[in-house]
Amino acid sequence: MAQFDYDIGIIGGGAAGLTVASGASQLGAKTLLIEREPALGGDCLHYGCVPSKTLIKSANVYHSMKNARAYGLPALDLPPVDFRQVANRIRAVVATIQKHDSVERFCGLGAQVAFGEARFKDEHVVDLDGRLLSAKTWVIATGSSPIVPPIEGLREVAHLTNREIFYMDTMPESLTILGGGPIGIEMAQAFNRLGCRVTVIDMSHQILGKEDKDMADEVMRVLESEGVTFQLNTTVVRVREEGAKKVVVVKPSEGSEQDLYSEAILVAIGRSANVNGLGLEAIGGDFNRGGVTVDNRLRTSQKHIFAAGDINGGYQFTHAAGYEGGVVIANAVFRLPRKTDYTYLPWCTFTDPELASIGMNEKTAQAQGIDYSVWTEAFKDNDRSLAEGEHTGRIKMLLDAKEKPIGVQILGPHAGDLMSEWVAVLNGKTKLSTLASAVHPYPTLGEINKRVSGSYLAPKIFSERVKKGLKLFFNLKGRACGHPQDKCLQDCNMEGAP
Ligand SMILES: Cc1cc2nc3c(=O)[nH]c(=O)nc-3n(C[C@H](O)[C@H](O)[C@H](O)COP(=O)(O)OP(=O)(O)OC[C@H]3O[C@@H](n4cnc5c(N)ncnc54)[C@H](O)[C@@H]3O)c2cc1C
């Protein structure tokens, strides 16, 4: 039997790779984890989720301070933001979380961490900067990078991506964002709130293209009301520099070319899988810029080589990468034929208000020809939301023809956290009646989950049929008041009632 240096080798120390390394080493597999950056953690920790959510928090605090009067507080005359301080806070949060992803911690779990650029020599051997290391099983978890599209002039003009934007010394006075996806939109609101003039360009007719248009449009309206400019149905023709200004030449689908001037450009047009330099040709891998092709057990064309996380071109989220890491452990270490299932994979765009989603939305239901009904509740009818000064947004619940929930979208305060209840309901196949009758604390935003399930059940409970039955059995006498405008018993004035 062939002898290998390791039972399992993992290339990439981000969310997917760390999950596999942690699980495999704790289960007793001799584990090697290779990372090319000087620290573990991947994009999420260093250039993605953590810095972006930290930046968003700073932006939201500054926004609240600017809007103090809306909360009955004195108006503040605020100095402009010193972005170096914001970037320092981002560095501090990243450094704190970095401790969870330290070499020492992984060594403590039993995994060997090695730094360097890994490249396959053959289907069991990897070249790590001249050292040959073999493993029985390999996991490719090399993540993705921002796409810089072949727009004339873009490569020659200095621009920002998610790798630079969180660590700038100064904030540009104006920013043109190419791309109206989650990254572009989160950054648009955050930078606008911090005092930067922001324009977003997207070739589509809506922002956040995966979401239902009505929900995405509502996010756009909020951002517009705060001062963000949108140019939709618009393509970027070329980019050039004029002195200190960057000029983005755009062409709306109807209209002529326009020059948009700003101090900086953020490219947030999409992500390409980190396949270059991995030597995938040496293992006969099936891959392209979109990712490495895998089956539903995350195996590549070589059954002992897995690909998890952004690299496989599926859902590009940290929690998806973590989930896939678990599927790899089941298949590679436990040797159980566990398949991926993304039916109830939730996600959230962290704008204010947040937009979270699980299961099907109207777009995906229509694309699959599924018969559905929509049930909604608005946050303006939620007491806690009003107390918080949040009036925008709603929950949308989709039921199939058998009245089973197939998806939920929430646009509102803390939508991502509110989604957790639906994660449990949908995965646990909990009945809507259980959710509707479960007592929720008052006043909480979470009551909206209970209410939307109740709104579906209410017409059934308060139906004419039920009323007739109750009247028949218990001799109920029916309405005590004919109409809200009718006089009340003591001739009281409803308008003047406390
Ligand atoms: C701005 C931004 C905000 C985001 N916000 C969120 C969010 O709020 N929620 C969410 O769920 N997701 C978010 N994401 C997405 C999330 O960051 C990714 O889905 C996640 O990081 C993917 O994990 P991964 O393990 O596949 O890849 P990564 O975390 O990128 O890890 C891959 C690692 O492989 C290493 N590597 C690559 N090639 C080699 C090689 N040849 N040899 C050795 N090492 C190599 C890389 O250096 C990297 O450390 C965001 C992304 C961005 C850019």
The ligand as an SDF file (V2000), in Angstrom:
LIG
                    3D

 53 58  0  0  0  0  0  0  0  0999 V2000
  -16.0340   42.2810    0.9290 C   0  0  0  0  0  0  0  0  0  0  0  0
  -16.5820   40.9050    1.2100 C   0  0  0  0  0  0  0  0  0  0  0  0
  -17.5410   40.7390    2.1700 C   0  0  0  0  0  0  0  0  0  0  0  0
  -18.0420   39.4840    2.4470 C   0  0  0  0  0  0  0  0  0  0  0  0
  -19.0010   39.3570    3.4090 N   0  0  0  0  0  0  0  0  0  0  0  0
  -19.5060   38.1400    3.6850 C   0  0  0  0  0  0  0  0  0  0  0  0
  -20.4740   37.9830    4.6990 C   0  0  0  0  0  0  0  0  0  0  0  0
  -20.8910   38.9560    5.3370 O   0  0  0  0  0  0  0  0  0  0  0  0
  -20.9390   36.7460    4.9640 N   0  0  0  0  0  0  0  0  0  0  0  0
  -20.4860   35.6470    4.2770 C   0  0  0  0  0  0  0  0  0  0  0  0
  -20.9410   34.5470    4.5550 O   0  0  0  0  0  0  0  0  0  0  0  0
  -19.5710   35.7650    3.3080 N   0  0  0  0  0  0  0  0  0  0  0  0
  -19.0580   36.9740    2.9960 C   0  0  0  0  0  0  0  0  0  0  0  0
  -18.1010   37.0900    2.0390 N   0  0  0  0  0  0  0  0  0  0  0  0
  -17.6540   35.8790    1.3220 C   0  0  0  0  0  0  0  0  0  0  0  0
  -16.6200   35.0730    2.1260 C   0  0  0  0  0  0  0  0  0  0  0  0
  -15.5390   35.9100    2.4570 O   0  0  0  0  0  0  0  0  0  0  0  0
  -16.1470   33.8830    1.3150 C   0  0  0  0  0  0  0  0  0  0  0  0
  -17.2590   33.1670    0.8500 O   0  0  0  0  0  0  0  0  0  0  0  0
  -15.2710   32.9760    2.1590 C   0  0  0  0  0  0  0  0  0  0  0  0
  -14.1160   33.6550    2.5810 O   0  0  0  0  0  0  0  0  0  0  0  0
  -14.8680   31.7420    1.3530 C   0  0  0  0  0  0  0  0  0  0  0  0
  -14.0510   30.9250    2.1230 O   0  0  0  0  0  0  0  0  0  0  0  0
  -13.0080   29.9720    1.4060 P   0  0  0  0  0  0  0  0  0  0  0  0
  -12.3950   29.1250    2.4750 O   0  0  0  0  0  0  0  0  0  0  0  0
  -13.6020   29.2970    0.2580 O   0  0  0  0  0  0  0  0  0  0  0  0
  -11.9130   30.9670    0.7860 O   0  0  0  0  0  0  0  0  0  0  0  0
  -10.9530   32.0010    1.5050 P   0  0  0  0  0  0  0  0  0  0  0  0
  -11.4660   32.4370    2.8000 O   0  0  0  0  0  0  0  0  0  0  0  0
  -10.6250   33.0490    0.5220 O   0  0  0  0  0  0  0  0  0  0  0  0
   -9.6390   31.1500    1.7850 O   0  0  0  0  0  0  0  0  0  0  0  0
   -8.8260   30.6690    0.7430 C   0  0  0  0  0  0  0  0  0  0  0  0
   -7.3980   30.6820    1.2100 C   0  0  0  0  0  0  0  0  0  0  0  0
   -6.5980   29.9490    0.2890 O   0  0  0  0  0  0  0  0  0  0  0  0
   -5.3360   30.5740    0.1700 C   0  0  0  0  0  0  0  0  0  0  0  0
   -4.7070   30.1310   -1.0910 N   0  0  0  0  0  0  0  0  0  0  0  0
   -5.1200   30.3920   -2.3520 C   0  0  0  0  0  0  0  0  0  0  0  0
   -4.3150   29.7660   -3.2410 N   0  0  0  0  0  0  0  0  0  0  0  0
   -3.3760   29.1210   -2.5170 C   0  0  0  0  0  0  0  0  0  0  0  0
   -2.2630   28.3030   -2.8670 C   0  0  0  0  0  0  0  0  0  0  0  0
   -1.9450   28.0110   -4.1180 N   0  0  0  0  0  0  0  0  0  0  0  0
   -1.4920   27.7860   -1.8790 N   0  0  0  0  0  0  0  0  0  0  0  0
   -1.7900   28.0610   -0.5840 C   0  0  0  0  0  0  0  0  0  0  0  0
   -2.8220   28.8210   -0.1950 N   0  0  0  0  0  0  0  0  0  0  0  0
   -3.6150   29.3330   -1.1490 C   0  0  0  0  0  0  0  0  0  0  0  0
   -5.6990   32.0520    0.2050 C   0  0  0  0  0  0  0  0  0  0  0  0
   -4.6010   32.8370    0.5640 O   0  0  0  0  0  0  0  0  0  0  0  0
   -6.8080   32.0880    1.2430 C   0  0  0  0  0  0  0  0  0  0  0  0
   -6.3200   32.3580    2.5450 O   0  0  0  0  0  0  0  0  0  0  0  0
  -17.5640   38.3470    1.7440 C   0  0  0  0  0  0  0  0  0  0  0  0
  -16.5700   38.5080    0.7750 C   0  0  0  0  0  0  0  0  0  0  0  0
  -16.0820   39.7660    0.5110 C   0  0  0  0  0  0  0  0  0  0  0  0
  -15.0050   39.8970   -0.5330 C   0  0  0  0  0  0  0  0  0  0  0  0
  1  2  1  0
  2  3  1  0
  2 52  2  0
  3  4  2  0
  4  5  1  0
  4 50  1  0
  5  6  2  0
  6  7  1  0
  6 13  1  0
  7  8  2  0
  7  9  1  0
  9 10  1  0
 10 11  2  0
 10 12  1  0
 12 13  2  0
 13 14  1  0
 14 15  1  0
 14 50  1  0
 15 16  1  0
 16 17  1  0
 16 18  1  0
 18 19  1  0
 18 20  1  0
 20 21  1  0
 20 22  1  0
 22 23  1  0
 23 24  1  0
 24 25  2  0
 24 26  1  0
 24 27  1  0
 27 28  1  0
 28 29  2  0
 28 30  1  0
 28 31  1  0
 31 32  1  0
 32 33  1  0
 33 34  1  0
 33 48  1  0
 34 35  1  0
 35 36  1  0
 35 46  1  0
 36 37  1  0
 36 45  1  0
 37 38  2  0
 38 39  1  0
 39 40  1  0
 39 45  2  0
 40 41  1  0
 40 42  2  0
 42 43  1  0
 43 44  2  0
 44 45  1  0
 46 47  1  0
 46 48  1  0
 48 49  1  0
 50 51  2  0
 51 52  1  0
 52 53  1  0
M  END
$$$$
